[in-house]
Amino acid sequence: MKFYCLISISAVVWIMGAIAPALATSQIIEIQGSVAIKRKSASQYQSVSVGAAINLGDLIRPAHRARVKVRCYDNTVWSVPAELESGLGAGCPDSVATRSLDARGGDDFLEFLAQRYVYATQVSEVNPLLRWQAILNTAQYRVQVMAGEQQLWKTTVEGNSNPVIRYTGELLKSDVDYQLVVTAIAPQGTQTKTTLLFRRLAETETVTTTAAQITAQDMSDEARAIALAALYQDVAQLNTDPPANQGLIFEAIPKLEAVVAQGSPTPYVHRLLGDLYLQVGWLESAGQRYQEAIALAHLAQDRQDWAAAQVGLASIAAARDEQTAARQWLQGAKVGYKLLNEADQVEVIDQWLGKLNL
């Protein structure tokens, strides 16, 4: 017997805050028990995992006494009623269509392949914490903040220190594109330089308020980390050159790193953290998270994150101009999307494969 979505507003937990989403995605952020989804184009229900995107026309059905929470595209959180068959509109009003490929590196693959992807983020403070990827065998990091050709600030950090430091130069403006330039200096004197573009977000009050409301909600630590990371990732400063629409990645990363450090077994957590690392150019760290996501997804029979993590690894290979490896990872992802019957993703991957010079 089927039960259709005749539910009251009391079944919905709302987090108020008008954040304009960059990704326009609704997704499951917590599952206790089991939950199944019948996709709009499918005839049967299938099991899903944390991180699964929910689209208009899909039906979601938690099992008896299951606890399932969905982060709506507008950063509200919906507690899905158990044992009822509910559509997205029951808990996420005014929902919109989601993106096709859900890996951060996914729809940017051709940008990585052409070596024109812009590593960038936004920051929320006038004197933000700045982060970079640690590099082995580094004696010292030289850290600079530039505005065009003008150096605004410079400091040095010992190589064995945590690669995080508070910027203490002149207060950052919201209408200026900055560059974080980090030069890793090896004991023998060789240098490796990385550059990250960033811009200060002009309006942060709504973000802060929404983050506080998410933090206060009744959900697991992992679900809270996913919701906060998604909030920070979705924040967009519109109508600007890069790093527009890049999100508050430095705020998002620590939330997921904390649950990874606690031993999270959820493939989506590792894959999402890989996506964030990839966005700011931490290719080695991103690769480690994607590999862990694949291993965990294999154990959990999570085909979605198994496929999406391989798209991320293909993007890393493309960024490094390793086209043979990129092809192998794309072919693996294609197998996963075929098993998921996601023909659109298979078609896109075929187009990417055709762009490789092999």
N, C-alpha and C positions, 0 to 999 in steps of 0.2 A: 504493500500500500504506500502511495506517495503522499507527502505532506508539502503543500506549496507555501510560498513565503507570505503568510498572513501573520506578521509579527508587529509588536508595538515598538514605539520609540524607546521603551525601557530596555530593549534588547541591544541597543546601540550605545556604545561608549564614545562620546564625542570629545575630541581635543580641539579647542577653538584656536584659530590663528590663520590669518589669510596669507599663507606662503604660496607664491606663484611657483608651481612645480615645473622643473625643467624636463623631467623624465615622463611625467604623466602616466605613472604606473601604480596599480593597486596590487598588493602582494600579501601572501601569508607570512606573518612574522613569528607566530607561535603555534605549536601543536602539542597538546597533551592528550593522548589517546590516538585516534585515527580520524582521517578525513578523506573524503573522495570528491572528485570534481568530474562533472560531465561537460566537456567543452562544447561550445556552440555548434560545431560541425560534427560532433561525435554522437554515436548512438548509445554508448555505454559509459558508466562511471569508471574512473581510474584513480588510484591512490596518488597523492602528491606529497611533497616535502616542504619544509620551511624555505621560503624564498620564491615559491611558485607564483607567477603572475596570474592575476584574475582579470578576465576580460569581460566586456559587455556580452551578454548572451550565455555566459558560462553559468552552471548551477553548482553550488557548493553544498555538501551534506556531511556535517560532522557526525561521528558515531555517538551512541548512547554515552552520556556523561563526558564526552570529549570537550576539551577547551581549545578553541581556535580563535585566533585574533588576526584580523586583516588590517594592514595599513592602507588606507585609501589614498588615492592619487593626490589629495589635497592635505595629506598628513593628519587627517583624523584617523581614529582607530575604532574598528568595529568588532565587537564581540559577537561572533556568529552563533546563533542558537543551535543547540544540539538536536539531532534527530529531525531537523527540518530541512527541506530543499529550498535554498535561498539563492536569488540572483544578486548580482553586485549592486543593483539599484536599491535593494532593501536596506543596505547598511552604508553605502557610499553614494548618496544622491549626486546627480549631475556628473556621473562618471564619464570618462572619455576613453577613447581607444588607446591601447598601449603601444610601445615601440615593438618592432619586429624582433630584433636580436637583443637579448637582455644583458649580455656581457658588455662592460664598459668599452672594451676594446673592439667589440663586435662591429658596430656600424662605422667604426673609424679605421677598419683594417686597411682600406686603400690609402688612407692618409699616412699610416705607418709605412706601407709599402713604398710610397712615393717620397718618404723621408721628409714629410712636411707637417707631421702632427705637432701641435704646439703643446708642450708640457706646461700646465698652468693651474693656478688655484686662485681663490679669493681668500681674504683674511677679514676678520671681524673687528679687530682692534687697531688703534693708532700706533700701538707698540706691541705687535703680535709675537707669539712664539714662532720661531722659524725652525724648520726641520729639513733634514736631508738624509740620504741613504748612507749608512756607514760603509766604509771600504776597508777591507783587510789590509794589514801592514801599512797603515797610515800613521805617520809621526805627528802630523799637525794638519788641521783644516784652516784655510784662510777664507773667511766669510765676508762677503761684501753685499751691500744693497745699493743698487744703481737705479737712477732715473735717466734713461737715455745714456748719454756718455758721462753724466755727472755721478760721482761716487758720493753717496749720502752717509755711508757708515761702513766701518771696517773693524773686524776683530779677528782673533785667532782662538782656536779651540784645540786642546790636546787630542791626539788621535784615539786614545783609549777612553775618551769621555762619551757620554750619551750625546748623539748628534741632534741636540735641541738647545736653542739659546734664545733669550729674550732680546728683541731688537730695541735698542735704546737711542737711536738717532732721532732726527727731527720727526715730529708727528706725521704719520702718513696721511695723504689726502685721498679722497675717494674718486677723483677724476684724473689720476696719474697712473700710468702703467709702470710698474717697478720690475726689477730683475733681482733674484737671489742668485748670486754667483758663489759657488763653493769650489775651492781648489784644494784637493787632497794631495798632500806632499808626503811622499814615501821617504823612509830613512836615507835612501841613496840619492834623494833629491828629485826624482822624477815626479811629475805633476799630472793630475787628472782633474779637468775642470768640467763642472756641470752648471747649467743655467735653467732657472725656473722663473717664468713670468708670474706676476701676481698683482692684484688690485684690491684695494680696501673696499668692502661693501659699505655703501652709504647709509643704509637703514638696517639696523640690527635689532631694534626693540622687539619686533614681531617674532624674529627668530628666537631670541632669548626667552620670550614669554612662552612660545610653543614648546621649546625644549624643556622648560620647567614643568609644563603641563604633561608632557610625555613622561618625564622622570617620576611624576607623582602617581602615574597610573599603575593599576594592579596587573603586572605582567612579569615574566621571568627576566632575569638580568640579560639573557641573550636577546630576547625580543626587544627589550628596551634599547640595547646597543644597536640592533638592526634599525629600529625606528628612528633613533637619533642620527645614525649614519645616513639614513635615507633623507631625513630632513636637511642635514647639512649639505648632502650631495645635490639636492634638488634646488637649493637657493640659487637664483640667477639674477645677475645684474644685466638688464636688458639693454639693447641698442648700443653696445660698445664693441670695440675690436677685442681680439683675444687679450686677456683671458675671460671674455664674457661666457656666461652659462657654464662655468667650470665648478661652481659650488665651493663650500668651505671645507676643502679636503683635509687640511691640517686639523680641523676640529673633528672630522669624521673618523680619521685613522685611529686615534687612541681608543675610541669607544670599542671598535672591533678588536684591536690588539689586546685589550683587557680580557675579553672572553676567549680569545685564542690562547692567551697565556694560562687561562683556567682549564684548558684542555677541551674546548668545544669540539664535539664530534659532528657538527652540522656542516655538510659540504658547502652550503650557501654562504655561511659566515666566512669561510676561507676564500671562496671564490670572489665575494664582494670585496674583501680586503685586498685581494689581488687586483681587482679592477681599480681600486683607489690608488694603490701603489703605481699601477701602470699609468694612470692619469698624470701623476707628477714625475714620471720618469724613473722610478725606482725599479728598474727592470729585473734585477736579481731577486729582490724581495717579492716582486709580483710573481715571478716564476716559481718560487718556493711555495707560495700560497696556492697557486693553480695546481701544482703537482699534488699538494696535500688534499685539495678539493677533489681531484680525480680519484685518489686512493680512497677517500671517505665515501665518495659517491658510488664507487664500485661496491663497497661493503653494504651501503644502504640501498643499492639498486635505484639510485637517483640519476636517471638518464639526463634530466635537464641540466643539472650542474656538471655532470660528466662531459656533456657536449659543450656547454658554455665555457668551461675552464679550458678546453682545448682550443676554442676560438681565441681566448686570451693568450695562450701560449703561441698560437699562430701569429698574433699581433706582435708579440715580443720578438719572434723570429724575423718578422718582416722589418721591424724597427732596426734590427741588427743586420739586415740584408742577408739573412740566412734563408734563402728561398726554398731550398730542399726541405729544411725542417718545417717551414711555414706550410708547405704543401702537405707534409705528413700529418701535421696537427689539424689542418682543415679537413683532410680526408677522414680522420677520426671523428671530428665533430659532425661531419656529414652522415656518418653511420648512425651516430646518436640521434640526430634529428629525423632520420628516416625511421628509426625505431619508434620515435615519438609521433610519427605521422605528421610532421610539421613541414609541409611541402614548400612553404614560402622560404623558410630558412635554408632548405636544401637548394632551392633555386639561387638564392643569394650566394651561397658558398660556391656553387658551380660557376657563378660569374666571377668570383674572386680567384678561383683556381685558373680561370682563363686569362687572368691578368699576370700570372706568374711567368717569368721568363725562363721556362724549362722545356 
